[in-house]
Structure formats: structure tokens, C-alpha cells
């Protein structure tokens, strides 16, 4: 458990350092972006959530819908994750036999297996 926590800490630290040093823009670009954002939207970019501003000033496809519709969509997507594997196991016979510990029942053929067997047809 301690090793897992240590690996998690190292990974998080490396990711934070990577984003802080390599992913940040220089001061001049940040000032330009903040001024441009303030001119377009009328507020400072630090005071506004960027995702919320995209939804407020987006096209008709990105406009936020009612909370009830979003809630139903989230429930459906969440239920799919849990119901789909169960449906696959129940509907596919191979998995159903494996989960239910049922042995495969072989049907006996009544036809002889020798080369000398003949089949006659009445025409």
C-alpha cells in the first residue's frame, strides 16, 4: 500500500511539474489572452469558468439544456456501464454456461460413424 501511494505521489508530482513548466504560456501571451477575453465577454478570465463561458456563448448545439434532461442522460450512461456486461453474460450461451457452471450437453448422433454406412433415397 505504501508503494502504491508513493507511485501515485510521484506520478502526480511529475504530471504537475510537466503542466507547470511545459504547459504554461509566457506572461505576454497570458496578458494578451486575458485582455482579449475581457473585451469579448466583458469579464476577466480569472472570474469565469472557461467551460461555462463556452456553453453560454456557443452555438445552438452547445447551449446547455435543462438539468432534468442532463440528469436522465447521466443515469442512462451510468446504468449502461453496469447493465451491459450482465446482459452479455445472460444472453450469450457460452458465457452463461461458464458463469452458471453448466456443462455442455452433447447430442448423440444416431447415424453410424463408419465408412460403410450408406444412405438410400427413394425417388
Backbone as CSV, one residue per row, in Angstrom:
resi,resn,N_x,N_y,N_z,CA_x,CA_y,CA_z,C_x,C_y,C_z
1,UNK,0.826,-1.189,0.000,0.000,0.000,0.000,0.870,1.253,0.000
2,UNK,1.950,1.225,0.728,2.843,2.375,0.791,3.510,2.621,-0.558
3,UNK,3.854,1.535,-1.234,4.471,1.676,-2.554,3.474,2.279,-3.537
4,UNK,2.227,1.837,-3.482,1.200,2.394,-4.363,1.005,3.884,-4.106
5,UNK,0.967,4.272,-2.843,0.821,5.693,-2.507,2.037,6.482,-2.989
6,UNK,3.229,5.903,-2.854,4.438,6.576,-3.333,4.448,6.748,-4.841
7,UNK,4.038,5.696,-5.569,3.967,5.784,-7.028,2.929,6.823,-7.441
8,UNK,1.792,6.850,-6.751,0.765,7.847,-7.037,1.304,9.255,-6.815
9,UNK,2.028,9.464,-5.718,2.600,10.781,-5.421,3.624,11.185,-6.484
10,UNK,4.495,10.256,-6.890,5.493,10.561,-7.918,4.840,10.880,-9.258
11,UNK,3.839,10.100,-9.628,3.142,10.333,-10.892,2.446,11.691,-10.879
12,UNK,1.758,12.007,-9.776,1.061,13.286,-9.670,2.049,14.444,-9.683
13,UNK,3.164,14.298,-8.995,4.184,15.353,-8.973,4.785,15.569,-10.359
14,UNK,5.074,14.485,-11.059,5.635,14.601,-12.405,4.639,15.259,-13.357
15,UNK,3.367,14.884,-13.253,2.340,15.476,-14.106,2.175,16.967,-13.809
16,UNK,2.179,17.335,-12.539,2.057,18.742,-12.161,3.258,19.545,-12.668
17,UNK,4.461,19.012,-12.510,5.656,19.713,-12.990,5.637,19.850,-14.507
18,UNK,5.200,18.822,-15.196,5.114,18.858,-16.651,4.151,19.950,-17.108
19,UNK,2.977,20.000,-16.498,1.989,21.019,-16.871,2.449,22.417,-16.470
20,UNK,3.114,22.545,-15.334,3.519,23.861,-14.843,4.633,24.456,-15.702
21,UNK,5.643,23.649,-16.040,6.786,24.189,-16.770,6.598,24.143,-18.289
22,UNK,6.057,23.057,-18.811,5.936,22.924,-20.261,4.591,23.406,-20.801
23,UNK,3.556,23.343,-19.984,2.221,23.660,-20.485,1.765,25.078,-20.246
24,UNK,2.543,25.893,-19.565,2.094,27.258,-19.282,2.644,28.220,-20.325
25,UNK,1.812,29.199,-20.663,2.228,30.215,-21.626,3.056,31.281,-20.916
26,UNK,3.827,32.019,-21.694,4.626,33.072,-21.074,3.715,34.232,-20.662
27,UNK,4.247,35.176,-19.925,3.462,36.250,-19.323,2.828,37.150,-20.377
28,UNK,3.525,37.414,-21.471,2.986,38.284,-22.515,1.752,37.673,-23.171
29,UNK,1.815,36.380,-23.469,0.671,35.703,-24.081,-0.500,35.652,-23.107
30,UNK,-0.241,35.410,-21.837,-1.322,35.373,-20.845,-2.021,36.723,-20.731
31,UNK,-1.252,37.817,-20.735,-1.868,39.150,-20.670,-2.722,39.415,-21.904
32,UNK,-2.236,39.018,-23.073,-2.991,39.210,-24.314,-4.301,38.422,-24.282
33,UNK,-4.243,37.186,-23.811,-5.445,36.353,-23.748,-6.443,36.935,-22.758
34,UNK,-5.984,37.399,-21.612,-6.890,37.978,-20.612,-7.548,39.247,-21.136
35,UNK,-6.787,40.117,-21.822,-7.366,41.341,-22.373,-8.385,41.021,-23.456
36,UNK,-8.053,40.085,-24.330,-8.974,39.706,-25.399,-10.245,39.082,-24.833
37,UNK,-10.112,38.245,-23.838,-11.275,37.627,-23.204,-12.159,38.681,-22.543
38,UNK,-11.531,39.676,-21.905,-12.303,40.732,-21.245,-13.027,41.597,-22.265
39,UNK,-12.414,41.857,-23.420,-13.067,42.640,-24.468,-14.250,41.900,-25.074
40,UNK,-14.129,40.598,-25.245,-15.197,39.824,-25.882,-16.341,39.551,-24.919
41,UNK,-16.046,39.064,-23.717,-17.085,38.617,-22.796,-17.428,39.635,-21.716
42,UNK,-16.629,40.660,-21.529,-16.942,41.687,-20.553,-16.535,41.373,-19.129
43,UNK,-15.892,40.252,-18.892,-15.419,39.891,-17.552,-13.996,39.360,-17.666
44,UNK,-13.306,39.352,-16.543,-11.941,38.836,-16.515,-11.970,37.311,-16.572
45,UNK,-11.000,36.720,-17.237,-10.991,35.264,-17.400,-10.771,34.533,-16.086
46,UNK,-10.165,35.185,-15.111,-9.952,34.535,-13.822,-11.274,34.395,-13.070
47,UNK,-12.221,35.294,-13.320,-13.501,35.271,-12.615,-14.512,34.314,-13.235
48,UNK,-14.214,33.739,-14.380,-15.189,32.939,-15.125,-14.634,31.541,-15.356
49,UNK,-15.507,30.554,-15.196,-15.152,29.196,-15.561,-15.152,29.103,-17.089
50,UNK,-14.092,28.584,-17.673,-13.968,28.568,-19.133,-15.016,27.681,-19.793
51,UNK,-15.336,26.560,-19.188,-16.334,25.670,-19.769,-17.706,26.329,-19.749
52,UNK,-18.044,27.003,-18.657,-19.332,27.682,-18.567,-19.427,28.796,-19.601
53,UNK,-18.345,29.500,-19.848,-18.398,30.572,-20.842,-18.574,30.011,-22.248
54,UNK,-18.017,28.856,-22.532,-18.238,28.240,-23.841,-19.696,27.861,-24.034
55,UNK,-20.352,27.346,-22.988,-21.753,26.981,-23.102,-22.644,28.211,-23.212
56,UNK,-22.290,29.301,-22.550,-23.129,30.497,-22.592,-23.046,31.208,-23.929
57,UNK,-21.919,31.191,-24.583,-21.734,31.905,-25.845,-21.469,30.925,-26.984
58,UNK,-22.119,29.783,-26.988,-21.863,28.784,-28.005,-22.944,28.744,-29.060
59,UNK,-22.824,27.794,-29.954,-23.832,27.604,-30.988,-25.041,26.914,-30.388
60,UNK,-26.050,26.671,-31.220,-27.256,26.026,-30.697,-26.988,24.576,-30.283
61,UNK,-25.914,23.979,-30.779,-25.586,22.608,-30.406,-24.892,22.528,-29.049
62,UNK,-24.267,23.626,-28.613,-23.547,23.595,-27.343,-24.271,24.312,-26.222
63,UNK,-25.478,24.815,-26.478,-26.228,25.512,-25.434,-26.674,24.490,-24.394
64,UNK,-26.536,24.838,-23.140,-26.892,23.928,-22.060,-28.393,23.687,-22.057
65,UNK,-28.775,22.419,-21.975,-30.191,22.067,-21.910,-30.639,22.036,-20.461
66,UNK,-31.885,21.675,-20.267,-32.446,21.630,-18.914,-31.688,20.604,-18.073
67,UNK,-31.629,20.840,-16.764,-30.923,19.934,-15.860,-31.582,18.565,-15.824
68,UNK,-32.893,18.522,-15.999,-33.576,17.221,-15.949,-33.141,16.330,-17.105
69,UNK,-32.977,16.905,-18.282,-32.540,16.111,-19.435,-31.108,15.622,-19.224
70,UNK,-30.251,16.499,-18.739,-28.870,16.078,-18.459,-28.836,14.987,-17.394
71,UNK,-29.693,15.098,-16.392,-29.744,14.103,-15.318,-30.156,12.740,-15.869
72,UNK,-31.166,12.719,-16.737,-31.624,11.456,-17.334,-30.522,10.855,-18.205
73,UNK,-29.813,11.690,-18.949,-28.729,11.175,-19.788,-27.614,10.559,-18.948
74,UNK,-27.278,11.198,-17.851,-26.222,10.670,-16.985,-26.653,9.351,-16.360
75,UNK,-27.919,9.251,-15.955,-28.419,7.995,-15.386,-28.349,6.882,-16.429
76,UNK,-28.755,7.181,-17.670,-28.734,6.162,-18.718,-27.309,5.707,-19.018
77,UNK,-26.388,6.643,-19.115,-24.998,6.261,-19.387,-24.388,5.493,-18.224
78,UNK,-24.713,5.883,-17.006,-24.204,5.164,-15.842,-24.782,3.768,-15.730
79,UNK,-26.065,3.618,-16.060,-26.695,2.299,-15.993,-26.147,1.375,-17.071
80,UNK,-25.807,1.923,-18.226,-25.279,1.103,-19.314,-23.993,0.397,-18.901
81,UNK,-23.151,1.086,-18.159,-21.871,0.505,-17.741,-22.086,-0.742,-16.889
82,UNK,-23.117,-0.738,-16.054,-23.358,-1.874,-15.173,-24.256,-2.931,-15.815
83,UNK,-25.191,-2.524,-16.662,-26.149,-3.478,-17.229,-25.602,-4.215,-18.446
84,UNK,-24.741,-3.596,-19.221,-24.265,-4.224,-20.445,-23.496,-5.519,-20.185
85,UNK,-22.546,-5.580,-19.255,-21.876,-6.867,-19.021,-22.830,-7.954,-18.536
86,UNK,-23.811,-7.579,-17.734,-24.788,-8.560,-17.257,-25.613,-9.079,-18.420
87,UNK,-26.023,-8.184,-19.324,-26.798,-8.607,-20.487,-25.977,-9.514,-21.394
88,UNK,-24.707,-9.229,-21.556,-23.856,-10.073,-22.396,-23.724,-11.464,-21.786
89,UNK,-23.518,-11.546,-20.496,-23.360,-12.848,-19.837,-24.648,-13.646,-19.912
90,UNK,-25.778,-12.995,-19.723,-27.052,-13.716,-19.723,-27.457,-14.125,-21.133
91,UNK,-27.208,-13.280,-22.133,-27.697,-13.549,-23.482,-26.799,-14.481,-24.289
92,UNK,-25.515,-14.471,-24.074,-24.633,-15.334,-24.850,-24.455,-16.669,-24.135
93,UNK,-24.805,-17.772,-24.799,-24.781,-19.084,-24.138,-23.409,-19.498,-23.628
94,UNK,-22.347,-19.134,-24.323,-21.011,-19.538,-23.897,-20.694,-18.945,-22.532
95,UNK,-20.956,-17.662,-22.367,-20.685,-17.012,-21.091,-21.662,-17.469,-20.017
96,UNK,-22.914,-17.706,-20.421,-23.914,-18.140,-19.445,-23.522,-19.490,-18.856
97,UNK,-23.055,-20.419,-19.695,-22.630,-21.729,-19.187,-21.432,-21.589,-18.250
98,UNK,-20.531,-20.691,-18.581,-19.340,-20.517,-17.757,-19.702,-19.918,-16.401
99,UNK,-20.592,-18.930,-16.394,-20.957,-18.276,-15.139,-21.841,-19.179,-14.296
100,UNK,-22.795,-19.849,-14.921,-23.728,-20.693,-14.182,-23.167,-22.086,-13.907
101,UNK,-21.940,-22.353,-14.345,-21.261,-23.637,-14.123,-22.048,-24.808,-14.691
102,UNK,-22.586,-24.617,-15.875,-23.308,-25.700,-16.536,-22.375,-26.345,-17.553
103,UNK,-22.414,-27.674,-17.599,-21.603,-28.378,-18.573,-22.343,-28.420,-19.899
104,UNK,-21.574,-28.468,-20.950,-22.151,-28.514,-22.284,-22.742,-29.897,-22.520
105,UNK,-24.004,-29.936,-22.910,-24.670,-31.207,-23.169,-24.550,-31.512,-24.658
106,UNK,-23.894,-32.611,-24.959,-23.706,-33.007,-26.344,-24.856,-33.894,-26.786
107,UNK,-25.308,-33.679,-28.012,-26.368,-34.524,-28.563,-25.717,-35.733,-29.228
108,UNK,-26.298,-36.894,-28.987,-25.783,-38.102,-29.625,-26.361,-38.211,-31.013
109,UNK,-25.489,-38.484,-31.950,-25.950,-38.734,-33.312,-26.318,-40.203,-33.419
110,UNK,-27.453,-40.473,-34.004,-27.866,-41.861,-34.193,-27.311,-42.442,-35.485
111,UNK,-26.653,-41.619,-36.277,-26.104,-42.112,-37.534,-24.806,-42.861,-37.263
112,UNK,-24.556,-43.945,-37.987,-23.302,-44.671,-37.803,-22.122,-43.837,-38.303
113,UNK,-20.968,-44.027,-37.666,-19.788,-43.237,-37.988,-18.817,-43.984,-38.906
114,UNK,-19.198,-45.118,-39.426,-18.275,-45.906,-40.240,-18.377,-45.511,-41.698
115,UNK,-17.363,-45.882,-42.434,-17.319,-45.560,-43.858,-18.329,-46.395,-44.623
116,UNK,-18.660,-47.580,-44.096,-19.556,-48.479,-44.811,-21.016,-48.042,-44.752
117,UNK,-21.322,-47.047,-43.999,-22.718,-46.618,-43.877,-23.187,-46.051,-45.205
118,UNK,-24.374,-46.425,-45.571,-24.941,-45.946,-46.833,-26.258,-45.261,-46.551
119,UNK,-26.580,-44.377,-47.430,-27.841,-43.655,-47.315,-28.611,-43.920,-48.584
120,UNK,-29.848,-44.297,-48.445,-30.674,-44.563,-49.619,-31.763,-43.520,-49.698
121,UNK,-32.029,-43.114,-50.900,-33.093,-42.147,-51.153,-34.146,-42.813,-52.014
122,UNK,-35.370,-42.600,-51.681,-36.469,-43.097,-52.501,-36.902,-41.977,-53.446
123,UNK,-36.824,-42.278,-54.718,-37.213,-41.267,-55.705,-38.519,-41.646,-56.339
